[in-house]
Amino acid sequence: MRNDNSKPYVTIIDDEPHFSESLRMALEDAFEIAVVGTLKGAGESLNEGIPDAILLDMRLPDGDGIEFLQGIKDLKPMPVVIVMTAYATVENAVMALKDGAVDYFIKPLDIERLKRELNVHLENRLLHKKIVALDREIRKITPPFETSGAGKMKEIVDRAPLIAPLDIPILIKGETGTGKEKLAGWIHSLSGLEGQMVTINCAALPKDIIESELFGYTKGAFSGAGAYKEGLIEKADGGTLFLDEIGELSEDVQAKFLRVLEGGVYYKLGDTRERRARFRLISATSKDLDVASNNFRQDLFYRINGIAFELPPLRERRDDIPLLVSVFLKEANYAYKKDIRALSPKAMEHLTKYTWPGNIRELKWCIKRAVAISSSDTLTVNDISVGTDSIKSPSGDVDIDYSISLEDALSEIEKKYIKKALASSDNNKTEAARILGISARVLHYKIKKYNL
């Protein structure tokens, strides 16, 4: 719906002249109407401007309505689409709704109900745009970081608003759990881009799936490709594409992605049609990208490393721990309907002395677990210890039990480290492996070995 006083603009796509004219006359008192009878005509009309809503027939002389619907999913803003058909099936209805339609009408139409539905969806569309704009303005004012405003974090908070509007790639470095995705989201909100931020964690997906997720595919592109799939590059057009753990991309995908960055051109899997996308790239990595040994392409590294940010680990910003604890305490209270107001001095001392290998993410889950089990209004050392499998400062003497062998003692230590890493990562094995500095395959072996 438009922000001025003009009527909402609706395009009717239907090849039956009598039906289209009757529908136009029924709606023209409330909407500005355009009528086209083919998908080709619909495409040409979209080049002149995106309507607020589209009333789409499922069967047209030059194509299928579902295919047209799939082809306009990347429009920004996406119009409200209501599908119309005289050949209703549950399968078609489900497919249309899955591919972006908001409703499904069977001919002959209930005109009064159609008017109501159009108005409701157009109002929702307008409200969504206002909420997104308001959220963006709020994000511009408030950084998503709780920080005392000193050291590296101050530099990051000061630099991000200056860099965000620039059309230049950004590389965020930092250990797992330091807040790389939060920084990327804040930079996107400060950028002024109309599109959304689309995120993919390259370490969380098998390497043979990442390519199809990035580029998308057409129906029949490979075994199991039963329908068109929108790729993340396509989805990020006009916005930001955030590639977390970009170093996990295979060499083949690196080469194809470099082509996208250099020319804005890409191909869906199974498709020969050239497609274009323009987006802001933000990449992140928890380890140095291995350019020297050719595990990461040097030319791609130069393309993604426009401006670099390096987030410090939590152990290097201990002054921020009380602030972060306060935020996570409020979140956990809300989640568990508790009213825990503080931590005991001893509990806070434990938190500030601990090394936090899982960084902010580990601290957040520590507080969340502690709140979940606590029965008082103050978290104690016992709450913290139970919630994180006995957090202790790594410094200081420990009692040694010589009644067990060194091999068994080392196994017990290794078992505790693995359990703690799994707890810190909310049982995300990929994240736990990174915390421990081992491969996911080794971690799976040890989990099986210790029956964890």
NUTI-247964 format. One record per residue (C-alpha): residue in one letter; x, y, z; chain; residue number from 1. Coordinates in Angstrom, 1 decimal. Layout:
<pts>
[pt 'a',[X,Y,Z],'A',NUM]
...
</pts>
This chain:
<pts>
[pt 'm',[0.0,0.0,0.0],'A',1]
[pt 'r',[1.3,3.4,-0.9],'A',2]
[pt 'n',[2.1,6.0,1.7],'A',3]
[pt 'd',[0.3,8.8,-0.1],'A',4]
[pt 'n',[-3.4,9.3,-0.5],'A',5]
[pt 's',[-3.7,7.3,-3.8],'A',6]
[pt 'k',[-5.5,4.0,-4.0],'A',7]
[pt 'p',[-3.5,0.8,-3.6],'A',8]
[pt 'y',[-2.3,-0.5,-7.1],'A',9]
[pt 'v',[-3.5,-4.0,-8.0],'A',10]
[pt 't',[-2.6,-6.0,-11.1],'A',11]
[pt 'i',[-5.0,-8.7,-12.3],'A',12]
[pt 'i',[-3.2,-11.5,-14.3],'A',13]
[pt 'd',[-5.9,-13.6,-16.0],'A',14]
[pt 'd',[-6.6,-14.6,-19.6],'A',15]
[pt 'e',[-10.4,-14.6,-19.5],'A',16]
[pt 'p',[-11.5,-11.1,-20.6],'A',17]
[pt 'h',[-15.1,-11.3,-19.2],'A',18]
[pt 'f',[-13.8,-12.5,-15.8],'A',19]
[pt 's',[-11.0,-9.9,-15.7],'A',20]
[pt 'e',[-13.3,-7.0,-16.7],'A',21]
[pt 's',[-16.0,-8.0,-14.1],'A',22]
[pt 'l',[-13.3,-8.2,-11.4],'A',23]
[pt 'r',[-11.8,-4.9,-12.4],'A',24]
[pt 'm',[-15.3,-3.2,-12.2],'A',25]
[pt 'a',[-15.9,-4.8,-8.8],'A',26]
[pt 'l',[-12.6,-3.6,-7.3],'A',27]
[pt 'e',[-12.0,-0.2,-9.0],'A',28]
[pt 'd',[-13.9,1.8,-6.4],'A',29]
[pt 'a',[-11.2,0.9,-3.8],'A',30]
[pt 'f',[-8.2,0.0,-5.9],'A',31]
[pt 'e',[-6.3,1.3,-8.9],'A',32]
[pt 'i',[-6.5,-1.7,-11.4],'A',33]
[pt 'a',[-4.3,-2.9,-14.2],'A',34]
[pt 'v',[-5.2,-6.0,-16.2],'A',35]
[pt 'v',[-2.9,-8.3,-18.2],'A',36]
[pt 'g',[-3.7,-11.6,-19.9],'A',37]
[pt 't',[-0.3,-13.3,-20.2],'A',38]
[pt 'l',[2.8,-13.9,-18.1],'A',39]
[pt 'k',[4.8,-12.0,-20.7],'A',40]
[pt 'g',[2.5,-9.0,-20.2],'A',41]
[pt 'a',[2.8,-9.4,-16.5],'A',42]
[pt 'g',[6.6,-9.3,-16.7],'A',43]
[pt 'e',[6.5,-6.2,-18.9],'A',44]
[pt 's',[4.2,-4.4,-16.4],'A',45]
[pt 'l',[6.5,-5.2,-13.5],'A',46]
[pt 'n',[9.3,-3.4,-15.4],'A',47]
[pt 'e',[7.2,-0.2,-15.2],'A',48]
[pt 'g',[6.6,-0.6,-11.4],'A',49]
[pt 'i',[5.9,-3.1,-8.7],'A',50]
[pt 'p',[2.2,-3.2,-7.7],'A',51]
[pt 'd',[1.0,-3.3,-4.2],'A',52]
[pt 'a',[-0.9,-6.6,-4.9],'A',53]
[pt 'i',[-1.3,-9.2,-7.7],'A',54]
[pt 'l',[-4.4,-11.3,-8.3],'A',55]
[pt 'l',[-2.8,-14.3,-10.2],'A',56]
[pt 'd',[-4.6,-16.9,-12.2],'A',57]
[pt 'm',[-3.0,-20.4,-12.0],'A',58]
[pt 'r',[-3.3,-21.3,-15.7],'A',59]
[pt 'l',[-2.3,-18.9,-18.4],'A',60]
[pt 'p',[-1.7,-19.3,-22.1],'A',61]
[pt 'd',[2.1,-18.9,-21.9],'A',62]
[pt 'g',[2.9,-20.5,-18.5],'A',63]
[pt 'd',[2.0,-21.6,-15.0],'A',64]
[pt 'g',[1.1,-19.2,-12.3],'A',65]
[pt 'i',[3.3,-21.1,-9.7],'A',66]
[pt 'e',[6.4,-20.6,-11.9],'A',67]
[pt 'f',[5.6,-16.9,-12.2],'A',68]
[pt 'l',[5.1,-16.7,-8.4],'A',69]
[pt 'q',[8.5,-18.3,-7.9],'A',70]
[pt 'g',[10.1,-15.9,-10.3],'A',71]
[pt 'i',[9.0,-12.8,-8.5],'A',72]
[pt 'k',[10.0,-13.8,-5.0],'A',73]
[pt 'd',[13.0,-11.6,-5.1],'A',74]
[pt 'l',[11.0,-8.4,-5.8],'A',75]
[pt 'k',[11.6,-5.7,-3.3],'A',76]
[pt 'p',[9.1,-4.8,-1.9],'A',77]
[pt 'm',[7.3,-8.1,-2.5],'A',78]
[pt 'p',[3.7,-7.5,-3.6],'A',79]
[pt 'v',[0.8,-9.2,-1.9],'A',80]
[pt 'v',[-0.1,-12.1,-4.1],'A',81]
[pt 'i',[-3.5,-13.8,-4.1],'A',82]
[pt 'v',[-3.9,-16.9,-6.4],'A',83]
[pt 'm',[-7.1,-17.5,-8.3],'A',84]
[pt 't',[-8.1,-20.7,-10.0],'A',85]
[pt 'a',[-11.1,-22.8,-11.2],'A',86]
[pt 'y',[-9.0,-26.0,-10.8],'A',87]
[pt 'a',[-8.5,-26.2,-7.1],'A',88]
[pt 't',[-6.4,-28.9,-5.5],'A',89]
[pt 'v',[-4.8,-29.1,-2.1],'A',90]
[pt 'e',[-1.4,-29.6,-3.7],'A',91]
[pt 'n',[-1.6,-26.4,-5.7],'A',92]
[pt 'a',[-2.9,-24.4,-2.7],'A',93]
[pt 'v',[0.0,-25.6,-0.5],'A',94]
[pt 'm',[2.5,-24.9,-3.3],'A',95]
[pt 'a',[1.2,-21.4,-3.9],'A',96]
[pt 'l',[1.3,-20.5,-0.2],'A',97]
[pt 'k',[4.8,-22.0,0.2],'A',98]
[pt 'd',[6.1,-19.9,-2.7],'A',99]
[pt 'g',[4.9,-16.6,-1.3],'A',100]
[pt 'a',[1.1,-16.2,-2.0],'A',101]
[pt 'v',[-0.9,-15.0,1.0],'A',102]
[pt 'd',[-4.2,-16.6,0.0],'A',103]
[pt 'y',[-5.9,-18.9,-2.4],'A',104]
[pt 'f',[-9.4,-18.2,-4.0],'A',105]
[pt 'i',[-11.5,-20.6,-6.0],'A',106]
[pt 'k',[-13.5,-19.2,-9.0],'A',107]
[pt 'p',[-16.2,-17.9,-8.9],'A',108]
[pt 'l',[-14.8,-15.4,-6.4],'A',109]
[pt 'd',[-16.4,-14.1,-3.3],'A',110]
[pt 'i',[-15.8,-10.4,-4.1],'A',111]
[pt 'e',[-16.6,-9.0,-0.7],'A',112]
[pt 'r',[-14.3,-11.5,1.0],'A',113]
[pt 'l',[-11.6,-10.8,-1.6],'A',114]
[pt 'k',[-11.8,-7.1,-0.8],'A',115]
[pt 'r',[-11.5,-7.7,2.9],'A',116]
[pt 'e',[-8.5,-10.0,2.4],'A',117]
[pt 'l',[-6.8,-7.5,0.1],'A',118]
[pt 'n',[-7.2,-4.7,2.6],'A',119]
[pt 'v',[-6.0,-6.8,5.6],'A',120]
[pt 'h',[-2.9,-8.0,3.8],'A',121]
[pt 'l',[-2.1,-4.5,2.4],'A',122]
[pt 'e',[-2.4,-3.0,5.9],'A',123]
[pt 'n',[-0.1,-5.7,7.3],'A',124]
[pt 'r',[2.4,-5.0,4.5],'A',125]
[pt 'l',[2.4,-1.3,5.4],'A',126]
[pt 'l',[2.7,-2.0,9.1],'A',127]
[pt 'h',[5.6,-4.5,8.5],'A',128]
[pt 'k',[7.5,-1.8,6.5],'A',129]
[pt 'k',[7.0,0.7,9.3],'A',130]
[pt 'i',[8.2,-1.8,11.9],'A',131]
[pt 'v',[11.2,-2.6,9.9],'A',132]
[pt 'a',[12.0,1.1,9.4],'A',133]
[pt 'l',[11.5,1.8,13.1],'A',134]
[pt 'd',[13.6,-1.2,14.2],'A',135]
[pt 'r',[16.4,0.0,11.9],'A',136]
[pt 'e',[16.3,3.5,13.4],'A',137]
[pt 'i',[16.5,2.0,16.9],'A',138]
[pt 'r',[19.4,-0.2,16.0],'A',139]
[pt 'k',[21.2,2.9,14.6],'A',140]
[pt 'i',[20.9,4.6,18.0],'A',141]
[pt 't',[21.9,1.6,20.2],'A',142]
[pt 'p',[24.9,-0.7,19.5],'A',143]
[pt 'p',[24.1,-4.4,20.1],'A',144]
[pt 'f',[27.1,-4.6,22.5],'A',145]
[pt 'e',[27.2,-4.3,26.2],'A',146]
[pt 't',[30.6,-2.7,26.8],'A',147]
[pt 's',[32.3,-0.4,29.3],'A',148]
[pt 'g',[33.5,1.7,26.3],'A',149]
[pt 'a',[37.2,0.9,26.6],'A',150]
[pt 'g',[39.9,-0.8,24.5],'A',151]
[pt 'k',[39.1,-2.7,21.3],'A',152]
[pt 'm',[35.3,-2.7,21.8],'A',153]
[pt 'k',[35.2,1.1,21.9],'A',154]
[pt 'e',[37.2,1.3,18.7],'A',155]
[pt 'i',[34.7,-1.1,17.0],'A',156]
[pt 'v',[31.6,0.8,18.3],'A',157]
[pt 'd',[33.1,4.0,17.0],'A',158]
[pt 'r',[34.2,2.7,13.6],'A',159]
[pt 'a',[31.1,0.6,12.6],'A',160]
[pt 'p',[28.8,3.6,12.0],'A',161]
[pt 'l',[31.5,5.3,9.8],'A',162]
[pt 'i',[32.1,2.1,7.7],'A',163]
[pt 'a',[28.5,0.8,7.4],'A',164]
[pt 'p',[27.3,3.2,4.6],'A',165]
[pt 'l',[30.3,2.5,2.4],'A',166]
[pt 'd',[30.0,0.0,-0.5],'A',167]
[pt 'i',[32.9,-2.1,0.6],'A',168]
[pt 'p',[33.2,-5.7,1.8],'A',169]
[pt 'i',[33.8,-6.3,5.5],'A',170]
[pt 'l',[35.7,-9.2,7.2],'A',171]
[pt 'i',[35.0,-9.8,10.9],'A',172]
[pt 'k',[37.5,-11.9,12.8],'A',173]
[pt 'g',[37.1,-13.3,16.2],'A',174]
[pt 'e',[36.8,-16.5,18.3],'A',175]
[pt 't',[33.6,-18.5,18.3],'A',176]
[pt 'g',[31.0,-16.8,20.5],'A',177]
[pt 't',[32.4,-13.3,20.4],'A',178]
[pt 'g',[29.4,-11.7,18.6],'A',179]
[pt 'k',[30.5,-11.6,15.0],'A',180]
[pt 'e',[26.9,-12.1,13.7],'A',181]
[pt 'k',[25.6,-9.3,16.0],'A',182]
[pt 'l',[28.2,-6.9,14.7],'A',183]
[pt 'a',[27.3,-7.9,11.1],'A',184]
[pt 'g',[23.6,-7.2,11.9],'A',185]
[pt 'w',[24.4,-3.8,13.4],'A',186]
[pt 'i',[26.5,-2.8,10.4],'A',187]
[pt 'h',[23.6,-3.9,8.1],'A',188]
[pt 's',[21.1,-1.8,10.0],'A',189]
[pt 'l',[23.4,1.2,9.8],'A',190]
[pt 's',[24.0,0.7,6.0],'A',191]
[pt 'g',[20.7,2.1,4.8],'A',192]
[pt 'l',[20.2,-0.9,2.5],'A',193]
[pt 'e',[16.5,-1.7,1.8],'A',194]
[pt 'g',[17.0,-5.5,1.5],'A',195]
[pt 'q',[17.4,-7.9,4.4],'A',196]
[pt 'm',[20.5,-9.5,5.9],'A',197]
[pt 'v',[20.7,-13.1,4.8],'A',198]
[pt 't',[23.0,-15.4,6.9],'A',199]
[pt 'i',[24.7,-18.8,6.2],'A',200]
[pt 'n',[27.1,-20.6,8.6],'A',201]
[pt 'c',[29.4,-22.3,6.2],'A',202]
[pt 'a',[30.7,-24.6,9.0],'A',203]
[pt 'a',[27.3,-25.9,9.9],'A',204]
[pt 'l',[26.4,-27.3,6.5],'A',205]
[pt 'p',[28.0,-30.2,4.6],'A',206]
[pt 'k',[30.3,-28.8,1.8],'A',207]
[pt 'd',[28.2,-30.4,-0.9],'A',208]
[pt 'i',[25.1,-28.6,0.2],'A',209]
[pt 'i',[26.5,-25.1,0.6],'A',210]
[pt 'e',[26.6,-24.5,-3.2],'A',211]
[pt 's',[22.9,-25.2,-3.6],'A',212]
[pt 'e',[22.1,-23.1,-0.6],'A',213]
[pt 'l',[24.1,-20.1,-1.9],'A',214]
[pt 'f',[23.1,-20.3,-5.6],'A',215]
[pt 'g',[19.7,-22.1,-5.5],'A',216]
[pt 'y',[18.6,-24.5,-8.1],'A',217]
[pt 't',[15.9,-25.3,-10.7],'A',218]
[pt 'k',[13.5,-28.2,-10.7],'A',219]
[pt 'g',[15.3,-31.4,-11.8],'A',220]
[pt 'a',[18.8,-29.8,-11.4],'A',221]
[pt 'f',[19.9,-33.0,-9.5],'A',222]
[pt 's',[18.4,-36.0,-7.8],'A',223]
[pt 'g',[16.0,-34.8,-5.2],'A',224]
[pt 'a',[15.6,-31.3,-6.6],'A',225]
[pt 'g',[11.8,-31.6,-6.9],'A',226]
[pt 'a',[11.1,-27.8,-7.1],'A',227]
[pt 'y',[12.6,-24.5,-7.7],'A',228]
[pt 'k',[14.8,-23.2,-4.7],'A',229]
[pt 'e',[15.6,-19.6,-4.1],'A',230]
[pt 'g',[19.3,-19.2,-3.3],'A',231]
[pt 'l',[20.7,-17.0,-0.5],'A',232]
[pt 'i',[22.5,-14.8,-3.1],'A',233]
[pt 'e',[19.2,-14.2,-4.7],'A',234]
[pt 'k',[17.5,-13.6,-1.4],'A',235]
[pt 'a',[20.2,-11.1,-0.4],'A',236]
[pt 'd',[19.8,-8.9,-3.5],'A',237]
[pt 'g',[19.5,-5.3,-2.4],'A',238]
[pt 'g',[20.7,-6.2,1.1],'A',239]
[pt 't',[23.5,-7.9,3.0],'A',240]
[pt 'l',[24.9,-11.4,2.6],'A',241]
[pt 'f',[26.6,-12.6,5.8],'A',242]
[pt 'l',[28.9,-15.6,5.3],'A',243]
[pt 'd',[29.9,-16.9,8.7],'A',244]
[pt 'e',[33.1,-19.2,8.8],'A',245]
[pt 'i',[33.8,-18.3,5.1],'A',246]
[pt 'g',[37.0,-20.3,5.3],'A',247]
[pt 'e',[34.9,-23.5,5.2],'A',248]
[pt 'l',[33.9,-22.9,1.6],'A',249]
[pt 's',[35.2,-25.6,-0.8],'A',250]
[pt 'e',[37.7,-24.5,-3.5],'A',251]
[pt 'd',[35.1,-25.0,-6.2],'A',252]
[pt 'v',[32.5,-22.8,-4.4],'A',253]
[pt 'q',[35.1,-20.2,-3.7],'A',254]
[pt 'a',[35.8,-19.9,-7.4],'A',255]
[pt 'k',[32.1,-19.5,-8.3],'A',256]
[pt 'f',[31.5,-17.1,-5.5],'A',257]
[pt 'l',[34.4,-14.9,-6.6],'A',258]
[pt 'r',[32.7,-14.6,-10.0],'A',259]
[pt 'v',[29.7,-13.3,-8.3],'A',260]
[pt 'l',[31.7,-10.7,-6.4],'A',261]
[pt 'e',[33.6,-9.6,-9.5],'A',262]
[pt 'g',[30.7,-9.3,-11.9],'A',263]
[pt 'g',[27.5,-9.6,-9.9],'A',264]
[pt 'v',[26.6,-12.6,-12.2],'A',265]
[pt 'y',[25.7,-16.1,-11.1],'A',266]
[pt 'y',[23.8,-19.2,-12.3],'A',267]
[pt 'k',[21.4,-21.4,-10.4],'A',268]
[pt 'l',[22.3,-25.1,-10.4],'A',269]
[pt 'g',[20.7,-26.7,-13.4],'A',270]
[pt 'd',[20.1,-23.4,-15.1],'A',271]
[pt 't',[21.8,-21.7,-18.1],'A',272]
[pt 'r',[20.1,-18.3,-17.6],'A',273]
[pt 'e',[22.4,-15.6,-16.3],'A',274]
[pt 'r',[21.2,-13.9,-13.2],'A',275]
[pt 'r',[22.4,-10.8,-11.4],'A',276]
[pt 'a',[22.5,-9.8,-7.8],'A',277]
[pt 'r',[23.9,-6.8,-5.9],'A',278]
[pt 'f',[24.5,-7.1,-2.2],'A',279]
[pt 'r',[26.8,-6.0,0.6],'A',280]
[pt 'l',[29.1,-8.8,1.7],'A',281]
[pt 'i',[30.1,-9.3,5.3],'A',282]
[pt 's',[32.3,-12.3,6.0],'A',283]
[pt 'a',[33.4,-13.8,9.3],'A',284]
[pt 't',[36.0,-16.3,10.5],'A',285]
[pt 's',[37.1,-17.7,13.8],'A',286]
[pt 'k',[40.5,-18.6,12.5],'A',287]
[pt 'd',[43.1,-17.2,10.1],'A',288]
[pt 'l',[42.2,-17.9,6.5],'A',289]
[pt 'd',[44.8,-20.2,5.2],'A',290]
[pt 'v',[46.0,-18.4,2.0],'A',291]
[pt 'a',[49.6,-19.6,2.3],'A',292]
[pt 's',[48.8,-23.3,1.8],'A',293]
[pt 'n',[46.2,-22.6,-0.9],'A',294]
[pt 'n',[43.2,-23.8,1.3],'A',295]
[pt 'f',[41.7,-20.3,0.7],'A',296]
[pt 'r',[42.0,-18.5,-2.6],'A',297]
[pt 'q',[44.2,-15.4,-2.4],'A',298]
[pt 'd',[42.2,-13.5,-5.0],'A',299]
[pt 'l',[39.0,-14.2,-3.0],'A',300]
[pt 'f',[40.7,-13.1,0.2],'A',301]
[pt 'y',[41.6,-9.7,-1.3],'A',302]
[pt 'r',[37.9,-9.3,-2.4],'A',303]
[pt 'i',[36.4,-10.0,1.0],'A',304]
[pt 'n',[39.0,-8.2,3.1],'A',305]
[pt 'g',[37.9,-4.6,2.3],'A',306]
[pt 'i',[37.6,-3.4,5.9],'A',307]
[pt 'a',[38.5,-5.8,8.8],'A',308]
[pt 'f',[37.1,-5.8,12.3],'A',309]
[pt 'e',[38.6,-8.0,15.1],'A',310]
[pt 'l',[36.4,-8.8,18.0],'A',311]
[pt 'p',[38.3,-9.5,21.2],'A',312]
[pt 'p',[37.6,-12.6,23.3],'A',313]
[pt 'l',[35.7,-12.2,26.5],'A',314]
[pt 'r',[38.9,-12.9,28.6],'A',315]
[pt 'e',[40.3,-9.7,27.2],'A',316]
[pt 'r',[37.3,-7.6,28.2],'A',317]
[pt 'r',[36.6,-8.8,31.7],'A',318]
[pt 'd',[35.3,-5.3,32.7],'A',319]
[pt 'd',[32.3,-6.0,30.4],'A',320]
[pt 'i',[31.3,-9.2,32.2],'A',321]
[pt 'p',[29.1,-7.6,34.9],'A',322]
[pt 'l',[27.3,-5.6,32.1],'A',323]
[pt 'l',[26.7,-8.8,30.0],'A',324]
[pt 'v',[25.6,-10.7,33.1],'A',325]
[pt 's',[23.0,-8.0,33.8],'A',326]
[pt 'v',[21.6,-8.3,30.3],'A',327]
[pt 'f',[21.5,-12.1,30.3],'A',328]
[pt 'l',[20.0,-12.2,33.7],'A',329]
[pt 'k',[17.0,-10.1,32.5],'A',330]
[pt 'e',[16.6,-12.3,29.4],'A',331]
[pt 'a',[16.7,-15.5,31.5],'A',332]
[pt 'n',[14.2,-14.0,34.1],'A',333]
[pt 'y',[11.8,-13.3,31.3],'A',334]
[pt 'a',[12.3,-16.7,29.7],'A',335]
[pt 'y',[11.8,-18.7,32.9],'A',336]
[pt 'k',[9.4,-16.3,34.6],'A',337]
[pt 'k',[11.8,-15.7,37.5],'A',338]
[pt 'd',[12.7,-12.6,39.5],'A',339]
[pt 'i',[16.4,-13.1,40.3],'A',340]
[pt 'r',[17.9,-9.7,41.0],'A',341]
[pt 'a',[21.6,-10.2,41.4],'A',342]
[pt 'l',[24.6,-12.4,41.8],'A',343]
[pt 's',[26.5,-12.9,45.0],'A',344]
[pt 'p',[29.9,-11.2,45.1],'A',345]
[pt 'k',[31.6,-14.6,45.1],'A',346]
[pt 'a',[29.6,-15.8,42.1],'A',347]
[pt 'm',[30.5,-12.6,40.2],'A',348]
[pt 'e',[34.2,-13.1,41.1],'A',349]
[pt 'h',[34.1,-16.7,39.7],'A',350]
[pt 'l',[32.6,-15.4,36.5],'A',351]
[pt 't',[35.2,-12.6,36.1],'A',352]
[pt 'k',[38.1,-14.9,36.8],'A',353]
[pt 'y',[37.1,-17.7,34.4],'A',354]
[pt 't',[38.7,-17.8,31.0],'A',355]
[pt 'w',[35.5,-18.3,29.0],'A',356]
[pt 'p',[36.7,-20.4,26.0],'A',357]
[pt 'g',[33.2,-20.2,24.5],'A',358]
[pt 'n',[33.2,-16.4,25.0],'A',359]
[pt 'i',[29.9,-14.4,25.2],'A',360]
[pt 'r',[27.8,-17.4,24.1],'A',361]
[pt 'e',[29.1,-19.5,26.9],'A',362]
[pt 'l',[28.5,-16.8,29.5],'A',363]
[pt 'k',[24.9,-16.4,28.2],'A',364]
[pt 'w',[24.1,-20.1,28.6],'A',365]
[pt 'c',[25.9,-20.2,32.0],'A',366]
[pt 'i',[23.5,-17.5,33.3],'A',367]
[pt 'k',[20.5,-19.1,31.6],'A',368]
[pt 'r',[21.2,-22.5,33.3],'A',369]
[pt 'a',[21.8,-20.9,36.6],'A',370]
[pt 'v',[18.5,-18.9,36.6],'A',371]
[pt 'a',[16.7,-22.1,35.5],'A',372]
[pt 'i',[17.8,-24.1,38.6],'A',373]
[pt 's',[17.9,-21.3,41.2],'A',374]
[pt 's',[15.2,-21.1,43.9],'A',375]
[pt 's',[16.3,-17.8,45.4],'A',376]
[pt 'd',[16.5,-14.2,44.3],'A',377]
[pt 't',[20.3,-14.2,44.2],'A',378]
[pt 'l',[22.5,-16.5,42.2],'A',379]
[pt 't',[25.3,-18.1,44.3],'A',380]
[pt 'v',[28.5,-19.9,43.5],'A',381]
[pt 'n',[26.6,-23.2,43.8],'A',382]
[pt 'd',[24.1,-22.1,41.1],'A',383]
[pt 'i',[26.9,-21.1,38.8],'A',384]
[pt 's',[28.9,-24.3,39.4],'A',385]
[pt 'v',[26.0,-26.6,38.9],'A',386]
[pt 'g',[24.9,-24.8,35.8],'A',387]
[pt 't',[28.3,-25.0,34.0],'A',388]
[pt 'd',[29.7,-28.3,35.3],'A',389]
[pt 's',[31.9,-26.8,38.0],'A',390]
[pt 'i',[33.4,-23.6,36.6],'A',391]
[pt 'k',[36.7,-23.0,38.2],'A',392]
[pt 's',[39.4,-20.5,37.6],'A',393]
[pt 'p',[42.3,-22.3,35.9],'A',394]
[pt 's',[44.8,-20.8,38.2],'A',395]
[pt 'g',[45.6,-22.1,41.7],'A',396]
[pt 'd',[46.6,-25.5,43.2],'A',397]
[pt 'v',[44.5,-28.6,42.8],'A',398]
[pt 'd',[44.5,-31.8,44.9],'A',399]
[pt 'i',[46.0,-34.7,43.1],'A',400]
[pt 'd',[44.6,-38.2,43.5],'A',401]
[pt 'y',[47.6,-40.6,42.9],'A',402]
[pt 's',[45.4,-43.7,43.4],'A',403]
[pt 'i',[44.4,-43.5,39.7],'A',404]
[pt 's',[46.8,-43.8,36.7],'A',405]
[pt 'l',[47.9,-40.8,34.7],'A',406]
[pt 'e',[46.1,-42.1,31.7],'A',407]
[pt 'd',[42.8,-42.4,33.6],'A',408]
[pt 'a',[43.3,-38.9,35.1],'A',409]
[pt 'l',[44.0,-37.4,31.6],'A',410]
[pt 's',[40.9,-39.2,30.3],'A',411]
[pt 'e',[38.8,-37.7,33.1],'A',412]
[pt 'i',[40.1,-34.2,32.3],'A',413]
[pt 'e',[39.5,-34.6,28.6],'A',414]
[pt 'k',[35.9,-35.9,29.3],'A',415]
[pt 'k',[35.2,-32.8,31.5],'A',416]
[pt 'y',[36.5,-30.5,28.9],'A',417]
[pt 'i',[34.3,-32.1,26.2],'A',418]
[pt 'k',[31.2,-32.0,28.4],'A',419]
[pt 'k',[31.8,-28.3,29.3],'A',420]
[pt 'a',[32.3,-27.4,25.6],'A',421]
[pt 'l',[29.1,-29.2,24.6],'A',422]
[pt 'a',[27.2,-27.4,27.4],'A',423]
[pt 's',[28.7,-24.0,26.4],'A',424]
[pt 's',[27.6,-24.5,22.8],'A',425]
[pt 'd',[24.1,-25.8,23.7],'A',426]
[pt 'n',[25.2,-29.2,22.4],'A',427]
[pt 'n',[26.2,-27.8,19.0],'A',428]
[pt 'k',[29.0,-30.2,18.1],'A',429]
[pt 't',[30.5,-28.0,15.4],'A',430]
[pt 'e',[30.8,-25.1,17.9],'A',431]
[pt 'a',[32.1,-27.4,20.6],'A',432]
[pt 'a',[34.8,-28.7,18.3],'A',433]
[pt 'r',[35.9,-25.2,17.6],'A',434]
[pt 'i',[36.0,-24.3,21.3],'A',435]
[pt 'l',[38.2,-27.4,21.9],'A',436]
[pt 'g',[40.4,-26.7,18.9],'A',437]
[pt 'i',[39.8,-30.2,17.4],'A',438]
[pt 's',[38.0,-31.4,14.2],'A',439]
[pt 'a',[34.3,-32.4,14.3],'A',440]
[pt 'r',[35.3,-35.9,13.4],'A',441]
[pt 'v',[37.7,-36.2,16.4],'A',442]
[pt 'l',[35.0,-34.8,18.6],'A',443]
[pt 'h',[32.4,-37.4,17.4],'A',444]
[pt 'y',[35.0,-40.1,18.1],'A',445]
[pt 'k',[35.6,-38.9,21.7],'A',446]
[pt 'i',[31.9,-38.5,22.4],'A',447]
[pt 'k',[31.4,-42.1,21.4],'A',448]
[pt 'k',[34.5,-43.2,23.4],'A',449]
[pt 'y',[33.3,-41.6,26.6],'A',450]
[pt 'n',[29.6,-42.3,25.9],'A',451]
[pt 'l',[28.6,-38.7,26.4],'A',452]
</pts>
